[in-house]
Amino acid sequence: MSRMIERWFPSAEVSANSDKGWGSGNSEISLFMWFAKRPTAQAKAATICSLLPWPDEVGEQTRLQNLVREAMTGRYGAWGELQAEIAKANPQGAATLDPFSGRGMIPLESARLGVQASAVDYSPVAVLASHLLTSAPFEDWSQEPDLPFGDLGHLLTSRTDRLLGDLETLFAEIQARHTAAMNDFYPRSNGAFPWGYLWAVEIPCQECGHAFPLIGSYELMPARGSREAVAFYIAADRASGTWEAVVTPGKPTRAPTLTNAVENGKKVPGKSAICVFCSHVHSLTVHRRLLQERQGRDALVLAADIDAKSQKTFRQPTDEERKAAAAATTALGFEPAFSPFLPAVPDEGIAPGNNNIIGPSIYGAKTYGDFMVDRQTLSYVRLARIINELGDELTSAGLSRDYVRALCGYATAVVVKKLRRSTRGARFQSKGGAQVGDLFVNEGSITFSHDFFESGIGDGPGTWKSISDNVLAACRNLFSDLRGVPASVQRGSATALSYPPKTFSAVVTDPPYDQMIAYADASDLFYTWVKRCLHNTWPELAVTADPHGCQDKSQEIIVKRVRGEAPDEHRTREHYDNLIADAFAQMRLAVRDDGVVTIVFGHGEPEVWQRLLHSIEKAGLVMTGSWPANTESGGQQGKANIETTLTMACRPAPAGRPAGRKGAVEAEIKAEIKRRYPDWERWGLAPADMLMAAAGPAMEVVGRYSEVLDAKGGPVDIHTFLPLARAAVQEAMAVEVNNQPLSAFDARTRFALWWIRLYGRQVQAKSELRWQALASSLDLAAVRDLVGDADKGVRFITSREYSGKVDSDSAAVDVALALAAASDEGLQAMGEVLAASERGVDDTYLWSAIQFLADRLPDNDPDSIAFTRVLRTRAGIGSAAEAVTASAFERARRQGAQLKLM
């Protein structure tokens, strides 16, 4: 039985719903900090289409397609009907597996459908995140005893009301206890706790010796409406060697101490530190070295309050506040360890080679305990201790072990989210009414800032109250109208699954993408505090073989980008390719005979796809379907800029396959794509999407053979068939250019017209240029001048950018571009171009190409206007060309005559 995903996928609906609304996954990611957001629309579509059949009868196909489209209208769209269809198609009982579950976005959709879902991840942080999203909400906690604090009893109207009510009570209790534990270290101002404090690292000036703070911006609040802007500056007294921050109305009038500097008329690379006492310039290399040598120290700059009108105000810290911060340092030294192996202050080390992932390591941080000022660290230590103590109290009050773990897990989710805005990377942001910045710069790298904000224990951005309210809001949204069954979540490796063979109807997974995100390294900061918060209730999460005390990485399936010395780094491309193949092989064993392994993968580089296909082949799987969707909105993830992902269906390779011959396989691929093309067109797939979808049938054809041999009997790399599949789409579309088949044009012109047909003037990823060059059997260098760099991608050039020299060997597109460029100069200039090309007004391919370009480019595009101008003056251009040719002939004749006379 074929599965729906092997023949059809709601690509348009996934793309439409992935950016916002129910299908974006924004509500789900608000619960816990994790990486590589998978839109719920794509997760839902991949799950449904992997479980539903693809009937032989066209009417049934249409009925199920319409059902899936209805399902894509909301979180629980067509819920009952889907359940019935899935049950009918899976008489053994539907079950799914995601061995790279991450936060659990894919298993969540199975759980919501009432399908038994199993989620596995290697990271203990991801396991916690997945449990809180896919398992705990679906359990029935209504019979649990009341909490031993807060208001007793709940008015239950649904099974999730109890959990939500207890979380509200628990979070309030944590806040009260934490406030009491830290009260002595956060003095009140005008009867209220300050919102927080602006800190900066200060270094000793290498010229005058005075210590001065490194501050990147003096702006505090921009002007808004009738409210005036607020700024500050550092006033220095050289005689005493002291400085203070002075708050002023209006925009900043002075340059900050950390800024771009100019010396001897040249810009100093990077941000330089300018001494406020003597104006000495410390280059990036110098002030970075001072911090690495531990010559920097944290200095309190400003205090921030929120007044009775909810307005944010700024002032100098009082002496009492400075003493309180110093007292926190003393108190931290007396904090007892959580266990003999878990000190209060994190001593987990930052592994070598992590400068590009863990920004503070560039500036001297050696452990994850170096990420905060002492008062922040003390605050987190006591917060973790309170969560442990509450876990013990809840257990003593008779609550079940599972419920206590769930409650403490959600409390730890607040801690993890708070960490994003509570370290040296959490910069104060003046925009948006003053906020606390996120320590992640691109979803996978932790930043470092010389000046940063410390949220206090009151209210305001970054505080427990603010973050816990955010988590509760996420829970209210996710628990609303909740339907389904709990998923089973466990920690493990995708290369060693613990399930019996043929257990699952479908494996649906979103594996790590090569070197895009270093999941474990980027989440080790969270792990150090998760261990401390859940020391009593989730002790297994603290078990690790990592020599630095962080998450184990020996079997993590990524390619690690290293910056700095990392002699023991093992996560190489060979490591990734071998382990991802092992993981795919485990999936092949785990899926039932009539099931599919569905892989969601997004990467633009042909080389990465080549390696992925080799891993799929090595695992004994055959790709049978591939469907594109725009799911990433161009988001920056770790390194690569991704917009389109593929949802690929695979099946176990049949036994006893014969060897195939390259020519015959190529013919089969073309025939299969030609057979599929009418369906793709009927379903509304855009041509660019067809290029991506062509990979599925191409690999299905290749998978019919144990190997494919060339004319000399040598093996053919399966990756070579992907460009052929793309070319087959072009052939199947039978694109005509002014009644001329596209295939009749020269290769360079064919490439250019096809590119315009697909993308017009739109910017595309550079990898798409490589794909199109491969599909056209052209070297990249042969077309690079036609598609130039633009806006972090590539775009077809304008005629004004064309710099080629036209002659008799020029491709039709080169002549067309040169004519358009010359059109502003008049008939004479255009005639010279046409004459140089030795083409005439009756050259079918040249004028067909010009007509195509004029029609395909937007009406307001300058080149569309230019090409139209060329077409309208075609006859005149021909006459001008004839005149140019005649004139050249006459000159040559006269020169020849003169030579004879000599």
C-alpha positions in Angstrom: 0.0 0.0 0.0 1.4 3.4 -1.0 1.2 6.1 1.6 -0.2 9.5 0.7 3.1 11.2 1.3 4.7 9.2 -1.5 2.3 10.7 -4.0 0.9 14.0 -2.6 1.6 16.6 0.1 -0.2 19.8 1.0 2.8 22.0 0.2 0.8 25.2 -0.4 -1.1 24.8 2.8 2.1 24.1 4.8 3.8 27.1 3.3 0.8 29.4 4.0 0.5 28.4 7.6 4.1 28.1 8.7 4.8 31.8 9.2 2.1 32.7 11.7 -1.1 31.4 13.4 -1.8 27.9 14.6 0.7 26.3 12.2 3.7 28.5 13.0 4.6 26.7 16.2 5.0 30.0 18.0 2.8 29.0 20.9 4.7 25.7 21.3 8.1 27.3 21.3 7.0 29.8 24.0 6.9 26.9 26.5 10.7 26.1 26.5 13.9 27.3 24.9 15.1 25.0 22.2 16.5 25.3 18.7 15.4 24.6 15.1 11.7 25.4 15.4 9.7 23.1 13.2 6.4 24.7 12.2 3.4 22.7 13.5 1.8 22.9 10.0 4.7 20.9 8.5 4.8 18.5 11.4 1.1 17.9 11.2 1.1 17.4 7.4 4.1 15.1 7.5 2.4 13.0 10.2 -1.0 12.8 8.6 0.3 12.0 5.1 2.6 9.3 6.5 -0.3 7.5 8.1 -2.9 7.9 5.4 -3.1 5.6 2.3 -2.9 6.7 -1.3 -5.9 5.0 -2.9 -5.8 3.8 -6.5 -9.2 5.4 -7.3 -9.0 9.1 -8.3 -12.2 10.0 -6.5 -10.8 8.5 -3.2 -7.6 10.4 -3.7 -9.5 13.6 -4.1 -11.6 12.9 -1.0 -8.5 12.3 1.2 -6.7 15.3 -0.2 -9.7 17.5 0.7 -9.8 16.0 4.1 -6.1 16.9 4.7 -6.7 20.4 3.3 -9.5 20.8 5.9 -7.2 19.5 8.6 -4.7 22.2 7.7 -7.2 24.9 8.6 -6.5 24.7 12.4 -4.9 22.9 15.2 -7.7 20.3 15.4 -9.1 20.7 12.0 -11.1 17.6 10.8 -9.9 15.9 14.0 -12.6 13.1 14.2 -12.6 12.3 10.5 -8.8 12.1 10.5 -8.7 9.7 13.5 -11.2 7.4 11.7 -9.3 7.4 8.4 -6.0 6.8 10.2 -7.5 3.9 12.2 -8.9 2.4 9.1 -5.6 2.6 7.3 -3.6 1.1 10.2 -5.6 -1.9 11.5 -2.7 -2.9 13.7 -3.0 0.4 15.5 -1.2 3.5 14.4 2.1 4.3 16.1 4.8 6.8 15.2 8.4 7.4 16.2 10.7 10.5 16.1 14.2 9.5 17.1 15.4 13.2 16.8 12.5 14.7 18.7 14.1 17.9 20.0 11.3 19.9 21.7 8.8 17.4 20.4 7.0 19.3 17.6 6.5 16.2 15.4 5.4 13.7 18.2 3.1 16.4 19.4 1.0 16.2 16.3 0.7 12.4 16.7 -0.3 12.9 20.3 -3.0 15.4 19.3 -4.4 12.9 16.8 -4.7 10.3 19.5 -1.9 8.2 17.8 0.7 6.6 20.1 3.8 8.6 19.6 7.4 7.7 20.8 9.9 10.5 21.1 13.7 10.0 21.6 16.4 12.6 21.9 20.1 12.5 22.9 20.0 15.8 24.8 18.6 15.7 28.3 17.5 19.3 27.9 15.5 18.3 24.8 14.0 15.3 26.6 12.7 17.7 29.3 11.3 20.1 26.7 9.6 17.3 24.8 8.1 15.8 28.0 6.5 19.1 29.0 5.0 19.6 25.5 4.0 16.2 24.4 3.4 14.1 27.5 2.5 15.9 30.7 -0.4 18.0 29.3 -2.2 14.9 28.0 -2.1 13.1 31.3 -5.1 13.1 33.7 -4.0 14.7 36.9 -7.5 15.3 38.3 -7.1 12.7 41.1 -3.9 14.1 42.5 -4.0 15.5 46.1 -4.1 19.3 46.5 -0.9 21.2 46.7 0.2 21.9 50.3 0.2 25.6 49.8 -1.9 28.3 48.0 -5.6 28.1 47.5 -7.0 24.6 48.0 -9.1 22.9 45.4 -9.8 23.7 41.8 -13.0 24.1 39.8 -12.3 21.4 37.2 -14.0 21.8 33.8 -11.4 19.9 31.8 -8.5 17.6 32.5 -5.9 20.4 31.9 -7.5 22.8 34.4 -5.9 21.0 37.3 -2.4 21.2 35.8 -2.8 24.9 34.8 -4.2 25.9 38.2 -1.4 24.1 40.1 1.2 25.7 37.8 -0.2 29.2 38.7 -0.1 28.3 42.4 3.4 26.8 42.1 4.9 29.7 40.2 3.5 32.2 42.7 4.9 30.2 45.6 8.3 30.0 44.0 8.3 33.8 43.4 7.3 34.4 47.1 10.0 32.1 48.4 12.6 33.4 46.0 11.8 37.0 46.9 12.3 36.1 50.6 15.6 34.4 49.9 17.0 37.3 47.9 15.3 40.2 49.7 18.5 41.3 51.5 20.4 41.6 48.3 17.9 43.8 46.4 17.1 46.9 48.5 13.8 48.6 47.8 13.5 52.0 46.2 10.5 54.2 47.2 9.0 51.1 48.7 9.3 48.9 45.6 12.0 46.5 44.2 13.8 48.0 41.3 13.3 46.5 37.9 17.0 45.8 37.6 20.5 47.1 37.1 22.8 48.0 34.2 26.3 46.6 34.7 29.4 47.0 32.7 32.8 45.3 32.7 35.6 47.8 33.5 39.2 47.4 32.6 42.4 49.3 33.6 43.5 51.9 31.1 46.9 51.0 29.7 47.9 54.6 29.5 46.6 56.3 32.8 45.9 53.2 34.8 42.4 54.2 35.9 39.6 51.7 35.5 36.8 52.6 33.1 33.6 50.8 32.0 33.0 49.4 28.5 29.6 50.6 27.3 28.4 50.2 23.8 25.4 52.7 23.9 24.3 55.6 26.0 20.7 55.5 24.9 18.2 54.5 27.6 14.8 55.4 26.1 13.9 56.7 22.6 11.4 59.5 22.3 7.8 58.3 21.9 4.8 60.5 21.5 5.0 63.2 24.2 7.6 61.3 26.1 11.1 62.7 25.8 14.1 60.5 25.1 16.5 59.6 27.9 20.2 58.9 27.8 23.3 58.9 30.0 27.0 59.4 29.9 30.0 58.5 32.0 31.5 61.5 33.9 35.1 60.9 34.9 37.2 62.6 37.6 40.8 62.0 36.6 42.1 63.5 39.9 40.3 60.8 42.0 40.2 58.1 39.3 36.5 57.7 39.8 33.6 57.8 37.4 29.8 57.8 37.6 26.8 57.5 35.2 24.8 60.7 34.7 21.2 60.4 33.4 20.2 63.1 31.0 17.1 64.0 28.9 17.3 63.7 25.2 19.4 61.6 22.8 23.0 60.7 23.6 25.4 63.6 23.0 28.6 61.7 23.6 30.2 58.7 22.0 30.1 55.6 24.2 33.3 54.1 25.6 33.1 51.1 23.3 32.9 52.3 19.8 34.6 52.4 16.4 37.8 54.4 16.6 40.1 56.1 14.1 43.8 56.3 14.5 46.2 58.0 12.0 43.3 58.4 9.7 42.5 54.7 9.6 39.6 52.9 11.2 40.7 50.5 14.0 39.3 47.0 13.3 36.5 46.0 15.7 35.1 48.0 18.6 37.8 49.9 20.5 37.6 50.8 24.2 38.1 54.6 24.8 39.3 55.6 28.2 37.0 58.2 29.7 39.9 59.6 31.7 42.6 60.1 29.0 40.9 59.1 25.7 43.5 56.4 25.1 42.3 53.9 22.5 42.4 50.2 23.4 41.9 48.1 20.3 39.7 45.0 20.3 42.8 42.8 20.6 44.0 44.7 23.7 40.7 44.9 25.7 39.9 41.3 24.8 43.4 40.3 26.1 42.8 42.2 29.4 39.6 40.3 30.0 41.2 36.9 29.1 43.9 37.8 31.7 41.1 38.4 34.3 41.9 42.1 34.6 38.3 43.1 34.1 35.7 43.4 36.9 32.0 44.0 37.0 30.8 47.5 37.9 27.3 48.7 38.7 26.4 51.5 36.4 22.7 52.4 36.7 19.5 51.3 38.5 16.2 51.0 36.7 12.8 51.4 38.3 9.2 51.1 37.1 7.1 53.8 38.7 3.4 53.9 39.6 2.5 54.8 36.1 4.4 51.8 34.7 7.0 54.1 33.3 10.7 53.0 33.3 13.1 55.4 35.0 16.8 55.4 35.5 19.1 56.6 38.3 22.4 56.2 40.0 22.6 53.2 42.4 22.6 54.1 46.0 25.4 53.2 48.4 23.0 50.6 50.0 22.5 49.0 46.6 26.2 48.8 46.0 26.8 47.2 49.4 23.9 44.7 48.7 25.6 43.6 45.4 28.9 43.1 47.3 27.1 41.2 50.1 25.8 38.8 47.4 29.3 38.0 46.4 30.1 37.1 50.0 26.9 35.0 50.5 27.6 33.1 47.3 30.9 31.8 48.7 28.9 30.2 51.6 26.3 28.4 49.4 26.4 24.7 50.0 26.8 22.2 47.2 23.7 20.4 45.8 25.6 17.1 46.1 29.2 16.0 46.4 29.3 16.1 42.7 27.3 19.2 42.0 28.6 22.5 43.5 26.4 25.5 44.0 28.2 27.6 41.4 28.4 25.7 38.1 32.0 24.5 37.4 31.1 22.7 34.2 33.8 23.7 31.7 33.4 25.2 28.3 34.9 22.8 25.8 37.8 24.0 23.6 37.0 25.2 20.1 33.7 26.8 21.1 34.6 30.4 20.5 32.0 30.6 17.7 29.2 29.0 19.8 29.9 30.3 23.3 30.8 34.0 22.9 31.9 34.6 26.6 34.8 32.1 26.1 36.5 34.6 23.8 36.6 37.0 26.7 38.0 34.7 29.4 35.0 32.6 30.5 36.2 29.1 31.4 33.1 27.6 33.0 29.4 28.2 32.8 29.6 29.7 36.3 31.4 32.7 34.6 28.3 33.8 32.7 26.8 36.1 35.4 27.6 38.6 38.1 27.7 37.0 41.5 24.2 38.3 42.6 22.6 36.7 39.5 24.4 33.4 40.2 23.3 33.5 43.9 19.7 34.2 42.7 19.8 31.1 40.4 21.4 28.9 43.0 18.6 29.8 45.5 15.9 29.5 42.8 17.2 26.0 42.0 17.2 25.1 45.7 13.6 26.3 46.1 12.5 24.1 43.2 14.2 21.1 44.8 12.7 21.8 48.2 9.2 22.2 46.7 9.6 18.8 44.9 10.3 17.2 48.3 7.3 18.9 49.9 5.0 17.9 47.1 6.1 14.3 47.3 5.6 14.4 51.1 2.1 15.8 50.5 1.2 12.6 48.6 1.4 13.8 45.0 2.6 11.1 42.6 6.2 11.0 41.4 5.1 11.7 37.8 3.1 14.8 38.8 5.8 16.2 41.0 8.3 15.7 38.1 5.9 17.5 35.7 5.3 20.5 38.1 9.0 20.9 38.8 9.8 20.5 35.1 7.5 23.4 34.2 9.1 25.5 36.9 12.5 24.7 35.4 11.2 25.7 32.0 10.7 29.2 33.5 14.3 29.1 34.7 15.6 28.1 31.3 13.7 30.8 29.5 14.9 33.3 32.2 18.5 32.4 31.4 18.1 33.8 28.0 17.8 37.2 29.6 20.0 36.9 32.7 23.6 36.6 31.7 26.4 38.8 30.4 24.9 38.3 26.9 21.6 39.9 27.9 22.1 43.5 26.7 19.9 46.3 27.7 17.8 47.3 24.7 16.4 50.8 24.5 14.1 49.9 21.6 10.5 48.8 22.3 10.3 50.8 25.5 13.4 49.3 27.2 13.8 45.6 27.2 16.3 42.9 28.1 18.1 41.4 25.1 18.3 37.7 24.2 21.7 36.1 24.7 21.3 34.1 21.5 22.3 35.9 18.3 21.2 33.4 15.7 19.3 30.6 17.4 22.5 28.7 18.0 25.3 31.0 19.3 25.5 32.7 22.7 26.7 36.3 22.6 28.8 38.3 25.1 28.3 41.9 26.0 30.6 44.2 28.0 27.5 46.0 29.3 24.5 44.0 30.3 21.3 44.1 32.3 20.5 42.3 35.5 16.7 41.9 36.2 15.8 42.0 39.8 13.2 40.2 41.9 10.3 42.5 41.3 8.4 43.0 38.1 9.5 43.9 34.6 11.1 42.2 31.6 13.4 39.4 32.5 12.1 38.9 36.0 10.6 35.6 37.4 7.1 37.3 37.3 7.5 38.3 33.6 8.9 35.0 32.4 6.5 32.8 34.4 3.5 34.8 33.2 4.8 34.1 29.6 5.1 30.4 30.3 1.6 30.3 31.8 0.2 32.2 28.8 1.8 29.5 26.5 0.2 26.8 28.7 -3.2 28.4 28.5 -3.0 28.5 24.8 -1.7 25.0 24.4 -4.0 23.4 26.9 -7.1 25.0 25.4 -9.4 22.4 23.9 -6.6 19.9 24.3 -7.2 16.5 22.7 -5.2 13.4 22.3 -3.0 11.0 24.3 0.4 11.4 26.0 3.5 10.7 24.0 6.2 8.4 25.3 9.4 10.4 25.8 12.8 8.9 26.5 16.5 9.8 26.3 18.5 7.7 23.9 20.5 7.6 20.7 19.0 7.4 17.3 21.7 4.9 16.4 20.6 2.4 19.1 16.8 2.4 19.3 15.3 0.1 22.0 12.2 -0.9 20.1 11.4 -4.3 18.5 11.6 -4.5 14.8 8.5 -3.4 12.8 6.9 -1.5 15.7 5.8 1.7 14.0 3.4 2.6 11.2 5.6 5.5 10.4 8.9 7.1 11.5 8.6 10.9 11.1 11.6 12.9 12.0 13.6 16.1 11.5 17.2 15.1 11.8 20.1 17.5 12.5 21.3 19.4 9.4 25.0 18.8 9.1 26.8 21.7 10.8 23.8 24.1 11.1 23.3 24.0 14.9 25.5 22.6 17.7 22.6 21.6 19.9 24.4 20.3 22.9 27.1 23.0 23.0 24.5 25.7 22.6 22.3 24.3 25.4 25.0 23.4 27.9 24.3 26.6 29.8 20.7 25.4 30.3 21.9 21.9 31.2 24.0 23.2 34.1 21.0 24.8 35.7 18.5 22.0 34.8 20.7 19.6 36.7 20.6 21.9 39.8 16.8 22.6 39.6 15.8 18.9 39.1 18.5 17.3 41.2 15.9 15.6 43.4 13.1 15.0 41.0 14.9 14.1 37.7 18.2 12.8 38.9 18.8 10.8 35.7 19.2 14.0 33.7 22.4 14.8 35.6 24.1 11.6 34.5 26.7 12.4 31.8 30.0 10.9 30.6 31.2 14.3 29.3 34.6 15.1 30.8 33.6 18.8 31.3 30.4 17.8 33.2 28.2 19.0 30.4 25.9 17.0 28.0 27.5 14.0 26.5 28.4 14.5 22.9 30.1 11.3 21.9 27.1 10.2 19.8 25.7 13.6 18.9 25.0 13.6 15.1 26.2 17.0 13.9 29.2 18.4 12.2 30.9 20.7 14.7 32.2 24.1 13.4 35.3 24.7 15.4 37.0 28.0 16.2 40.1 27.8 18.2 42.1 24.8 19.3 39.9 21.6 19.7 42.3 18.7 19.2 39.8 16.1 20.6 36.8 17.2 18.5 35.3 14.1 16.9 32.1 15.5 15.3 33.5 15.6 11.8 31.7 15.1 8.5 32.7 11.4 8.5 31.3 11.1 12.0 28.0 12.7 10.9 27.7 10.7 7.7 28.3 7.4 9.4 26.0 8.0 12.4 23.2 9.5 10.4 23.3 6.4 8.1 23.2 4.2 11.3 20.2 6.2 12.5 18.4 5.8 9.2 19.1 2.0 9.3 17.6 1.9 12.8 14.5 3.6 11.5 14.3 1.1 8.6 14.2 -1.7 11.1 11.7 0.0 13.4 9.1 0.7 10.7 6.5 -1.9 9.6 6.5 -3.4 6.2 3.8 -1.2 4.9 5.1 2.0 6.6 7.3 4.8 5.6 10.3 6.7 7.1 9.5 10.4 6.6 12.5 12.8 6.8 12.1 16.5 7.0 15.3 18.1 5.8 16.3 21.6 4.8 19.7 22.5 3.3 20.5 24.3 0.1 23.9 22.9 -0.7 24.1 20.2 -3.4 27.1 18.7 -1.5 25.1 18.2 1.7 22.3 16.6 -0.3 24.7 14.3 -1.9 26.0 13.1 1.5 22.4 12.8 2.8 21.4 10.6 -0.1 24.4 8.4 0.4 23.4 7.9 4.0 19.8 7.0 3.0 21.1 4.5 0.5 23.7 3.1 2.9 20.9 2.6 5.5 18.9 0.4 3.0 16.2 3.0 2.4 14.8 4.2 -0.9 13.3 7.7 -1.3 9.9 7.5 -2.8 8.6 11.1 -2.4 9.9 14.6 -1.8 7.8 17.7 -1.2 8.9 21.3 -0.7 7.5 23.9 1.6 8.6 27.4 2.6 8.7 26.9 6.3 11.6 28.9 7.6 10.9 32.5 6.5 14.6 32.9 5.7 15.4 32.5 9.4 19.1 32.4 10.3 19.8 29.1 12.0 23.4 28.6 13.2 25.1 29.1 9.8 22.9 28.5 6.8 20.0 30.6 5.6 17.1 28.3 4.9 13.7 29.0 3.4 12.6 25.8 1.9 12.6 22.3 3.5 11.8 19.0 1.9 9.5 16.4 3.4 10.8 13.1 2.1 9.2 9.7 2.2 11.4 6.6 2.2 10.8 2.9 2.3 13.0 -0.1 3.0 14.8 -1.1 -0.2 13.3 -4.2 -1.7 15.3 -7.4 -1.5 16.8 -9.0 -4.6 17.0 -5.9 -6.7 18.9 -6.2 -10.0 21.6 -3.9 -11.2 20.6 -1.1 -13.6 22.3 0.6 -16.5 22.7 4.4 -16.5 21.0 5.1 -19.8 18.0 3.0 -19.0 17.6 4.5 -15.5 17.8 8.0 -17.0 15.1 7.1 -19.4 12.9 5.7 -16.6 13.4 8.8 -14.5 12.3 11.1 -17.4 9.3 8.9 -18.1 8.3 8.8 -14.4 8.5 12.5 -14.0 6.6 13.0 -17.2 3.9 10.7 -15.8 3.8 12.6 -12.5 3.9 16.1 -14.1 0.1 16.3 -15.0 -0.8 15.6 -11.4 1.6 18.2 -10.1 0.2 20.7 -12.5 -3.4 19.8 -11.6 -2.6 20.2 -7.9 -1.1 23.6 -8.4 2.6 23.0 -7.7 4.7 25.9 -8.8 7.5 25.1 -11.2 10.2 25.8 -8.6 8.4 23.3 -6.3 8.2 20.7 -9.0 12.0 20.9 -9.2 12.2 19.9 -5.6 9.4 17.3 -5.9 11.3 15.6 -8.8 13.8 14.2 -6.4 11.3 11.7 -5.0 10.3 9.9 -8.2 13.9 10.0 -9.4 15.3 8.3 -6.3 12.4 5.9 -6.4 13.4 4.8 -9.8 17.1 4.6 -8.8 16.0 2.6 -5.8 14.6 -0.2 -8.0 18.2 -1.3 -8.6 20.9 -2.5 -6.2 23.3 -0.3 -8.1 23.5 1.7 -11.3 26.4 1.0 -13.7 27.7 3.2 -16.5 28.7 2.1 -20.0 32.1 0.8 -18.7 30.5 -1.1 -15.8 31.5 1.4 -13.1 29.1 2.4 -10.4 27.2 5.7 -10.8 26.7 8.0 -7.9 23.0 8.4 -7.2 23.5 12.1 -6.6 24.1 12.5 -10.3 20.4 11.8 -11.0 19.1 14.8 -9.1 20.2 17.4 -11.7 18.7 15.0 -14.3 15.4 15.0 -12.4 15.4 18.8 -12.5 16.1 18.8 -16.2 13.3 16.3 -16.7 10.8 18.7 -15.1 11.9 21.4 -17.6 11.4 18.8 -20.4 8.0 17.7 -19.1 6.8 21.3 -18.8 7.5 21.6 -22.6 8.3 25.3 -22.1 8.0 27.3 -25.3 9.6 30.6 -26.0 7.5 32.4 -28.6 6.5 29.1 -30.1 10.0 27.7 -30.0 10.8 24.8 -27.7 13.2 25.9 -24.9 15.4 22.9 -25.7 16.2 24.4 -29.1 18.1 27.3 -27.6 21.8 27.4 -26.9 22.7 26.1 -23.3 23.5 29.5 -21.9 20.3 31.1 -23.2 18.3 28.1 -22.1 19.7 28.5 -18.6 18.8 32.2 -18.5 15.3 31.9 -19.9 14.5 29.0 -17.5 15.8 31.0 -14.5 13.6 34.0 -15.5 10.7 31.5 -16.0 11.2 30.3 -12.4 12.3 33.3 -10.5 12.1 36.5 -12.5 14.0 39.1 -10.6 13.5 37.5 -7.2 16.5 36.9 -5.0 17.3 33.2 -4.5 19.8 31.3 -2.4 23.2 30.9 -3.9 22.8 27.2 -3.7 19.9 27.4 -6.1 22.3 28.8 -8.7 24.5 25.8 -8.2 21.5 23.4 -8.6 20.4 25.1 -11.8 23.9 25.1 -13.3 24.1 21.4 -12.6 20.7 20.7 -14.1 21.8 22.6 -17.2 25.0 20.6 -17.4 27.0 23.9 -17.2 29.9 24.9 -15.1 29.0 27.5 -12.5 31.6 29.8 -14.0 29.8 29.7 -17.3 26.6 31.4 -16.0 27.9 33.3 -12.9 28.0 36.5 -14.8 24.3 36.2 -15.6 23.2 35.7 -12.0 25.0 38.1 -9.7 25.2 38.6 -5.9 22.3 40.5 -4.3 20.9 40.8 -0.8 22.6 37.7 0.7 21.6 35.7 -2.3 21.7 35.9 -6.1 19.5 37.6 -8.7 19.4 37.7 -12.5 21.5 40.7 -13.7 20.1 43.8 -15.3 21.1 44.8 -18.8 23.0 47.8 -17.2 25.1 45.3 -15.2 26.0 43.2 -18.3 29.6 43.7 -19.2 30.2 41.0 -21.9 31.5 41.7 -25.4 29.2 40.6 -28.2 30.6 38.8 -31.2 29.5 36.1 -33.6 29.9 33.4 -31.0 27.7 35.1 -28.3 24.7 33.3 -27.0 21.3 34.8 -27.8 20.8 36.0 -24.2 24.1 38.0 -24.3 23.0 39.7 -27.5 19.6 40.4 -25.9 21.1 42.0 -22.8 23.6 44.0 -24.9 20.7 45.3 -27.1 18.7 46.3 -24.0 21.7 48.1 -22.5 22.3 50.0 -25.8 18.6 50.9 -26.2 19.0 54.1 -24.2 21.6 55.3 -26.7 19.5 54.9 -29.8 19.3 52.9 -33.0 22.9 53.4 -33.9 24.1 51.8 -30.7 21.7 48.9 -31.0 22.6 48.4 -34.6 26.3 48.1 -33.7 25.4 45.4 -31.2 23.3 43.4 -33.7 26.0 43.8 -36.4 28.7 42.6 -34.0 26.6 39.5 -33.2 26.2 38.8 -37.0 22.6 38.0 -36.3 19.7 39.6 -38.2 16.1 40.7 -37.6 15.0 37.3 -38.8 17.0 35.4 -36.2 14.2 33.4 -34.6 16.0 32.5 -31.3 17.3 36.0 -30.6 14.0 37.7 -31.0 12.0 35.0 -29.3 14.3 35.3 -26.3 13.9 39.1 -26.2 10.1 38.7 -26.4 10.2 36.1 -23.6 12.2 38.4 -21.4 10.0 41.4 -22.1 6.9 39.3 -21.2 8.2 37.6 -18.1 9.8 40.5 -16.3 7.5 42.8 -14.3 6.0 45.7 -16.3 7.8 48.3 -14.3 11.1 46.5 -14.5 13.6 48.8 -16.4 14.7 45.8 -18.6 11.1 44.9 -19.4 10.8 48.4 -20.8 14.1 48.2 -22.6 13.3 44.8 -24.2 10.0 46.2 -25.3 11.7 49.2 -26.8 14.1 46.8 -28.7 11.1 44.8 -30.1 9.3 47.9 -31.3 12.3 49.2 -33.1 13.3 45.8 -34.5 13.2 46.9 -38.1 15.1 50.1 -37.4 17.8 48.1 -35.6 18.1 45.9 -38.6 18.5 48.8 -40.9 21.1 50.4 -38.5 23.0 47.0 -38.4 23.0 46.8 -42.1 24.4 50.3 -42.3 27.1 49.5 -39.7 28.0 46.4 -41.7 28.1 48.2 -45.0 30.2 51.0 -43.5 32.6 48.5 -42.0 32.8 46.7 -45.4 33.5 50.0 -47.2 36.2 50.9 -44.7 37.8 47.4 -45.2 37.6 47.8 -49.0 39.3 51.2 -48.9 42.0 50.0 -46.6 42.6 47.1 -48.9 42.8 49.4 -51.9 45.3 51.6 -50.1 47.4 48.6 -49.3 47.5 47.6 -53.0 48.6 51.1 -54.0 51.5 50.9 -51.5 
